[in-house]
């Protein structure tokens, strides 16, 4: 297909697309406006695609339509079928796809503009350096993002161990891989357009950084996955931004920079919520080794705990005035978000004040619990962030913990030897009664004992979260 668009139309479409990306990203910062923000961002992407095709002028509509049909079918089927529990894995794969696309585009540009003799002959020295630097930067960032995201997906999916895998000399090996890829990239640029082995050098850079991405994520445990996902999301944005410079595409530069910057900000928020530095997350091997803390020597070494049935717990709930639900990843695994809402509505009809306490790193990705509860139509105003709700636990009759563990562990505030010491937690132990719905006394991602289970005001409700909540609803309805 050939043709030429109005010279002012393409820049205008790019401008509108960039503005919509900004507005859409702003909408994603709040649960109430997230769906609208996602729709606006989708529209921005559509406009960007249309503008890109108009700017290209000459292209094969068959290949474009084929790509749209295949990609649209994969995206639509996946969006409909993916479970909420698998959303972190999906985000990891999407990050990897973004990084992989950047690598492929950069390698194609290297082939067409640098390696192909006739194209290379037309490049001046300064232009060659610009093209070489931007393409190789896109290859490096995109490759790390691709394989790092695949490893994160495999860990989250349980196809490889979610525990840190610490290879001997991994830091030295990572440093060698990084320095090697940078050195080869520098040689690529320094040799200029006259060299004849640039293709092999580009592939070597790609290979080294693909391996580097694997080694960077393998040592990171499941407890740090929210940080890893947000960081890889930032990487995918930076790779897209670099690709934008490769293609001289302003909207790709802008959108990539937005994703890169927002991902870095979110990563910092996640690290702050865990009271850990990014370097500690990336290089610490959290969860792989036990500390000297007595609590972590045997995560199952518990004293007497109070085990309650659904009937006994319902008797307690019949006389309360306030309840705060604390969701965790176990809620997602049990697909219990809808029955939690049903229980909350039943309590509200009895005049009980109901809220939900949201910890920044509960679940396996940033905002996981917000998305999960929003999907169950939980009112937005009932979702309260950690900083705002911690002061309310002292005046709350019941804090009901559903599938959460580390984010409510008092060791974070009381045991200086604990690996999670200093991590901000939801202070549920201050509530009048703490009900914990959990299958067993098994530890969370941190692999340490949770002394909250032994507290005098804690009632353990052992069993599947969805079944236990259904039993609670049935008991309360029967009491009515």
BELPEQUI-V922640 format. One record per residue. N is the residue number from 1. RES is the residue in one letter. OMEGA is omega in degrees with one decimal (999 if undefined). Layout:
n=N res=RES omega=OMEGA
n=N res=RES omega=OMEGA
This chain:
n=1 res=X omega=179.2
n=2 res=X omega=178.8
n=3 res=X omega=179.1
n=4 res=X omega=-178.7
n=5 res=X omega=173.8
n=6 res=X omega=-174.4
n=7 res=X omega=178.6
n=8 res=X omega=-175.3
n=9 res=X omega=-176.3
n=10 res=X omega=176.8
n=11 res=X omega=179.4
n=12 res=X omega=178.2
n=13 res=X omega=177.2
n=14 res=X omega=-179.7
n=15 res=X omega=179.2
n=16 res=X omega=178.9
n=17 res=X omega=-179.7
n=18 res=X omega=179.1
n=19 res=X omega=179.4
n=20 res=X omega=175.8
n=21 res=X omega=179.9
n=22 res=X omega=179.5
n=23 res=X omega=179.3
n=24 res=X omega=178.6
n=25 res=X omega=176.8
n=26 res=X omega=179.3
n=27 res=X omega=-178.8
n=28 res=X omega=-178.1
n=29 res=X omega=-179.9
n=30 res=X omega=-179.1
n=31 res=X omega=-175.5
n=32 res=X omega=-175.4
n=33 res=X omega=-173.6
n=34 res=X omega=-178.6
n=35 res=X omega=177.9
n=36 res=X omega=178.1
n=37 res=X omega=178.5
n=38 res=X omega=179.2
n=39 res=X omega=179.0
n=40 res=X omega=178.0
n=41 res=X omega=177.2
n=42 res=X omega=176.4
n=43 res=X omega=177.9
n=44 res=X omega=178.6
n=45 res=X omega=177.7
n=46 res=X omega=178.4
n=47 res=X omega=179.4
n=48 res=X omega=178.9
n=49 res=X omega=178.9
n=50 res=X omega=-179.6
n=51 res=X omega=179.9
n=52 res=X omega=178.5
n=53 res=X omega=177.5
n=54 res=X omega=179.6
n=55 res=X omega=179.2
n=56 res=X omega=175.3
n=57 res=X omega=-178.9
n=58 res=X omega=178.5
n=59 res=X omega=179.3
n=60 res=X omega=-178.9
n=61 res=X omega=-179.8
n=62 res=X omega=-179.0
n=63 res=X omega=179.1
n=64 res=X omega=-179.8
n=65 res=X omega=178.7
n=66 res=X omega=177.7
n=67 res=X omega=179.9
n=68 res=X omega=-178.5
n=69 res=X omega=-178.3
n=70 res=X omega=-179.8
n=71 res=X omega=179.2
n=72 res=X omega=179.5
n=73 res=X omega=179.1
n=74 res=X omega=-179.1
n=75 res=X omega=-177.1
n=76 res=X omega=-179.2
n=77 res=X omega=-179.5
n=78 res=X omega=-178.4
n=79 res=X omega=-178.9
n=80 res=X omega=-170.9
n=81 res=X omega=-175.5
n=82 res=X omega=176.6
n=83 res=X omega=179.0
n=84 res=X omega=178.5
n=85 res=X omega=-178.4
n=86 res=X omega=-178.3
n=87 res=X omega=176.2
n=88 res=X omega=177.5
n=89 res=X omega=179.4
n=90 res=X omega=178.5
n=91 res=X omega=178.5
n=92 res=X omega=179.1
n=93 res=X omega=179.2
n=94 res=X omega=175.2
n=95 res=X omega=179.1
n=96 res=X omega=178.0
n=97 res=X omega=177.5
n=98 res=X omega=178.6
n=99 res=X omega=179.6
n=100 res=X omega=178.2
n=101 res=X omega=179.0
n=102 res=X omega=179.0
n=103 res=X omega=-178.0
n=104 res=X omega=178.3
n=105 res=X omega=-178.4
n=106 res=X omega=179.3
n=107 res=X omega=178.2
n=108 res=X omega=177.5
n=109 res=X omega=177.3
n=110 res=X omega=-179.9
n=111 res=X omega=-173.5
n=112 res=X omega=-171.7
n=113 res=X omega=-175.4
n=114 res=X omega=-174.3
n=115 res=X omega=-179.4
n=116 res=X omega=-169.4
n=117 res=X omega=-176.7
n=118 res=X omega=178.5
n=119 res=X omega=-177.8
n=120 res=X omega=-178.0
n=121 res=X omega=-178.3
n=122 res=X omega=-177.6
n=123 res=X omega=172.5
n=124 res=X omega=-176.8
n=125 res=X omega=-179.1
n=126 res=X omega=179.5
n=127 res=X omega=177.1
n=128 res=X omega=-179.4
n=129 res=X omega=-179.5
n=130 res=X omega=180.0
n=131 res=X omega=-177.7
n=132 res=X omega=-177.5
n=133 res=X omega=-177.0
n=134 res=X omega=-179.8
n=135 res=X omega=180.0
n=136 res=X omega=175.8
n=137 res=X omega=177.4
n=138 res=X omega=178.1
n=139 res=X omega=-176.9
n=140 res=X omega=-177.6
n=141 res=X omega=-178.3
n=142 res=X omega=-179.4
n=143 res=X omega=177.2
n=144 res=X omega=179.3
n=145 res=X omega=-177.3
n=146 res=X omega=-175.6
n=147 res=X omega=176.3
n=148 res=X omega=179.4
n=149 res=X omega=178.1
n=150 res=X omega=178.0
n=151 res=X omega=177.4
n=152 res=X omega=177.0
n=153 res=X omega=-178.2
n=154 res=X omega=177.7
n=155 res=X omega=-179.2
n=156 res=X omega=-178.7
n=157 res=X omega=-178.7
n=158 res=X omega=179.8
n=159 res=X omega=165.9
n=160 res=X omega=-174.8
n=161 res=X omega=175.7
n=162 res=X omega=177.6
n=163 res=X omega=176.2
n=164 res=X omega=176.2
n=165 res=X omega=-172.1
n=166 res=X omega=178.8
n=167 res=X omega=177.6
n=168 res=X omega=177.5
n=169 res=X omega=-174.8
n=170 res=X omega=-179.0
n=171 res=X omega=177.9
n=172 res=X omega=179.6
n=173 res=X omega=177.4
n=174 res=X omega=179.7
n=175 res=X omega=179.4
n=176 res=X omega=179.1
n=177 res=X omega=-179.9
n=178 res=X omega=179.8
n=179 res=X omega=178.6
n=180 res=X omega=179.9
n=181 res=X omega=177.6
n=182 res=X omega=178.7
n=183 res=X omega=177.8
n=184 res=X omega=177.6
n=185 res=X omega=177.4
n=186 res=X omega=177.8
n=187 res=X omega=177.8
n=188 res=X omega=-178.4
n=189 res=X omega=-174.2
n=190 res=X omega=-177.3
n=191 res=X omega=176.9
n=192 res=X omega=-173.0
n=193 res=X omega=-175.3
n=194 res=X omega=-176.1
n=195 res=X omega=-177.1
n=196 res=X omega=-176.9
n=197 res=X omega=-175.6
n=198 res=X omega=179.4
n=199 res=X omega=179.0
n=200 res=X omega=178.8
n=201 res=X omega=179.5
n=202 res=X omega=178.3
n=203 res=X omega=177.7
n=204 res=X omega=176.5
n=205 res=X omega=179.3
n=206 res=X omega=-178.9
n=207 res=X omega=179.9
n=208 res=X omega=-177.1
n=209 res=X omega=171.9
n=210 res=X omega=177.8
n=211 res=X omega=178.9
n=212 res=X omega=178.9
n=213 res=X omega=177.8
n=214 res=X omega=-175.7
n=215 res=X omega=179.4
n=216 res=X omega=-174.6
n=217 res=X omega=179.9
n=218 res=X omega=-176.6
n=219 res=X omega=-174.4
n=220 res=X omega=-176.2
n=221 res=X omega=-176.3
n=222 res=X omega=-179.0
n=223 res=X omega=-177.4
n=224 res=X omega=-176.7
n=225 res=X omega=176.6
n=226 res=X omega=179.0
n=227 res=X omega=-178.3
n=228 res=X omega=-178.2
n=229 res=X omega=-179.9
n=230 res=X omega=178.9
n=231 res=X omega=177.5
n=232 res=X omega=174.8
n=233 res=X omega=176.3
n=234 res=X omega=178.2
n=235 res=X omega=-178.8
n=236 res=X omega=176.6
n=237 res=X omega=178.3
n=238 res=X omega=177.0
n=239 res=X omega=177.7
n=240 res=X omega=178.6
n=241 res=X omega=177.6
n=242 res=X omega=177.1
n=243 res=X omega=176.5
n=244 res=X omega=176.1
n=245 res=X omega=177.8
n=246 res=X omega=-175.7
n=247 res=X omega=-175.5
n=248 res=X omega=-178.1
n=249 res=X omega=-173.2
n=250 res=X omega=-176.4
n=251 res=X omega=176.7
n=252 res=X omega=176.4
n=253 res=X omega=-177.4
n=254 res=X omega=-177.7
n=255 res=X omega=177.4
n=256 res=X omega=178.4
n=257 res=X omega=177.7
n=258 res=X omega=-179.7
n=259 res=X omega=-179.8
n=260 res=X omega=-178.7
n=261 res=X omega=-179.4
n=262 res=X omega=177.5
n=263 res=X omega=178.1
n=264 res=X omega=178.1
n=265 res=X omega=179.3
n=266 res=X omega=177.1
n=267 res=X omega=178.7
n=268 res=X omega=177.8
n=269 res=X omega=178.9
n=270 res=X omega=179.5
n=271 res=X omega=178.8
n=272 res=X omega=-179.7
n=273 res=X omega=179.1
n=274 res=X omega=-178.4
n=275 res=X omega=-179.7
n=276 res=X omega=176.6
n=277 res=X omega=178.3
n=278 res=X omega=178.8
n=279 res=X omega=178.9
n=280 res=X omega=177.5
n=281 res=X omega=-174.0
n=282 res=X omega=-172.5
n=283 res=X omega=-172.4
n=284 res=X omega=-177.0
n=285 res=X omega=-174.2
n=286 res=X omega=177.3
n=287 res=X omega=-176.9
n=288 res=X omega=-177.0
n=289 res=X omega=177.0
n=290 res=X omega=176.2
n=291 res=X omega=178.4
n=292 res=X omega=-179.5
n=293 res=X omega=177.3
n=294 res=X omega=-179.4
n=295 res=X omega=-174.6
n=296 res=X omega=-179.0
n=297 res=X omega=178.7
n=298 res=X omega=-174.0
n=299 res=X omega=-178.7
n=300 res=X omega=-176.2
n=301 res=X omega=-177.2
n=302 res=X omega=170.8
n=303 res=X omega=-179.5
n=304 res=X omega=174.3
n=305 res=X omega=179.9
n=306 res=X omega=179.1
n=307 res=X omega=-178.5
n=308 res=X omega=173.7
n=309 res=X omega=177.7
n=310 res=X omega=179.9
n=311 res=X omega=-179.9
n=312 res=X omega=178.7
n=313 res=X omega=179.0
n=314 res=X omega=177.6
n=315 res=X omega=177.0
n=316 res=X omega=-177.0
n=317 res=X omega=-178.7
n=318 res=X omega=-173.9
n=319 res=X omega=-175.9
n=320 res=X omega=176.9
n=321 res=X omega=-179.0
n=322 res=X omega=178.5
n=323 res=X omega=173.6
n=324 res=X omega=176.3
n=325 res=X omega=179.1
n=326 res=X omega=-177.5
n=327 res=X omega=175.1
n=328 res=X omega=-176.4
n=329 res=X omega=177.6
n=330 res=X omega=176.0
n=331 res=X omega=179.4
n=332 res=X omega=-179.6
n=333 res=X omega=-178.3
n=334 res=X omega=-176.1
n=335 res=X omega=-172.4
n=336 res=X omega=-175.6
n=337 res=X omega=-178.6
n=338 res=X omega=-179.6
n=339 res=X omega=172.6
n=340 res=X omega=177.2
n=341 res=X omega=178.9
n=342 res=X omega=178.8
n=343 res=X omega=179.4
n=344 res=X omega=179.6
n=345 res=X omega=178.3
n=346 res=X omega=177.7
n=347 res=X omega=179.7
n=348 res=X omega=177.7
n=349 res=X omega=176.5
n=350 res=X omega=179.6
n=351 res=X omega=-178.7
n=352 res=X omega=174.9
n=353 res=X omega=-174.5
n=354 res=X omega=174.4
n=355 res=X omega=177.0
n=356 res=X omega=179.7
n=357 res=X omega=-175.4
n=358 res=X omega=174.7
n=359 res=X omega=-175.8
n=360 res=X omega=-177.4
n=361 res=X omega=173.5
n=362 res=X omega=-175.8
n=363 res=X omega=-175.0
n=364 res=X omega=173.1
n=365 res=X omega=179.1
n=366 res=X omega=178.2
n=367 res=X omega=-176.0
n=368 res=X omega=-177.5
n=369 res=X omega=177.2
n=370 res=X omega=179.8
n=371 res=X omega=-177.8
n=372 res=X omega=-177.7
n=373 res=X omega=176.6
n=374 res=X omega=178.7
n=375 res=X omega=178.0
n=376 res=X omega=178.2
n=377 res=X omega=172.0
n=378 res=X omega=-178.6
n=379 res=X omega=-176.2
n=380 res=X omega=-175.3
n=381 res=X omega=178.7
n=382 res=X omega=178.7
n=383 res=X omega=-174.4
n=384 res=X omega=-179.3
n=385 res=X omega=-173.0
n=386 res=X omega=-175.6
n=387 res=X omega=-175.7
n=388 res=X omega=-171.8
n=389 res=X omega=-177.2
n=390 res=X omega=-178.7
n=391 res=X omega=-176.4
n=392 res=X omega=-176.6
n=393 res=X omega=-178.9
n=394 res=X omega=-178.8
n=395 res=X omega=-177.6
n=396 res=X omega=-178.9
n=397 res=X omega=-176.9
n=398 res=X omega=168.4
n=399 res=X omega=-177.4
n=400 res=X omega=-177.7
n=401 res=X omega=-177.0
n=402 res=X omega=174.0
n=403 res=X omega=176.5
n=404 res=X omega=-179.2
n=405 res=X omega=-174.6
n=406 res=X omega=-175.1
n=407 res=X omega=175.1
n=408 res=X omega=-175.4
n=409 res=X omega=-179.0
n=410 res=X omega=178.7
n=411 res=X omega=-180.0
n=412 res=X omega=-179.2
n=413 res=X omega=-171.2
n=414 res=X omega=-175.4
n=415 res=X omega=-176.3
n=416 res=X omega=178.3
n=417 res=X omega=-178.0
n=418 res=X omega=178.4
n=419 res=X omega=177.9
n=420 res=X omega=-178.0
n=421 res=X omega=-179.7
n=422 res=X omega=178.5
n=423 res=X omega=176.5
n=424 res=X omega=-178.9
n=425 res=X omega=169.8
n=426 res=X omega=-170.5
n=427 res=X omega=-177.2
n=428 res=X omega=-178.2
n=429 res=X omega=178.7
n=430 res=X omega=179.7
n=431 res=X omega=179.1
n=432 res=X omega=177.6
n=433 res=X omega=176.6
n=434 res=X omega=174.7
n=435 res=X omega=-178.4
n=436 res=X omega=177.1
n=437 res=X omega=-174.1
n=438 res=X omega=-179.7
n=439 res=X omega=-175.9
n=440 res=X omega=177.1
n=441 res=X omega=-179.0
n=442 res=X omega=-178.5
n=443 res=X omega=175.3
n=444 res=X omega=-177.6
n=445 res=X omega=-177.9
n=446 res=X omega=176.6
n=447 res=X omega=-177.0
n=448 res=X omega=179.2
n=449 res=X omega=176.5
n=450 res=X omega=-175.8
n=451 res=X omega=176.3
n=452 res=X omega=-179.3
n=453 res=X omega=-177.8
n=454 res=X omega=-176.4
n=455 res=X omega=-178.8
n=456 res=X omega=-177.7
n=457 res=X omega=-178.0
n=458 res=X omega=175.6
n=459 res=X omega=179.8
n=460 res=X omega=176.7
n=461 res=X omega=-173.8
n=462 res=X omega=177.3
n=463 res=X omega=175.9
n=464 res=X omega=-174.2
n=465 res=X omega=-177.7
n=466 res=X omega=179.9
n=467 res=X omega=-179.8
n=468 res=X omega=179.2
n=469 res=X omega=176.4
n=470 res=X omega=178.0
n=471 res=X omega=177.3
n=472 res=X omega=178.4
n=473 res=X omega=-179.7
n=474 res=X omega=-179.8
n=475 res=X omega=-179.5
n=476 res=X omega=178.1
n=477 res=X omega=179.2
n=478 res=X omega=179.5
n=479 res=X omega=179.0
n=480 res=X omega=999
